[in-house]
């Protein structure tokens, strides 16, 4: 019985071990945002917040984008604001 239970749990343990948090979508921390588009090539508009609570607009395409270089103060968060089909880049403050 123990051998059967161990064999049944092994695939679950292997799947959990191969999960990598760096592959998650959304704000990654340290000014990076990963846009997961499912292969469509879509772009999305983000609201980006700095350490003082200021909000900026930034359009990103698929993959990881470093938002920090264009934001003066440290980026503390970023989220999709509902906008799609924009040209990637910095759009300025709210």
Helices and strands as residue ranges (DSSP letters): H 2-18, G 21-23, E 26-29, E 32-35, E 44-50, E 55-60, E 63-66, G 68-70, E 75-84, E 89-93
